[in-house]
Amino acid sequence: MSRSLLFLAFCLSALIDCSSCADSEERLMNWLLGKERYNPLIRPAVNRSERVTVKIQVSLAQLISVNE
């Protein structure tokens, strides 16, 4: 009985920690991309004539079924 209670307490503490992580992530995103800090017109280049290379990668997250 005490082991199951200890396990339940551990699981609940893990859930509480995860919820605080979500709050921290939201605060970070608001701080980085807030209207007073983020300017979409600024380019990540030294010169205006310099090209900026953008790479996009796509990956498969989950495979539901395969028709053979």
Steps between C-alpha positions, in 0.01 A plus 500: 500500500776745590687429174194579291444818699862599451472429127183710478672788679794475260269508195310799633821691570616429143173640363534813709856552373385463137230762541756750629719421197214593269461832682873568468491416129208735443673783689818448294307509170316815608829662602681408177217571257324783683403807297751721680795264428431318171531678165417281196676748267846431646696243301767273651777628270791741528432672166162565342625355171610174665278198436338320789470124454196338659493121533181307569495139613191280506479177695235234547376499858261205496407229250137393538468220244668354192315357200707217354 
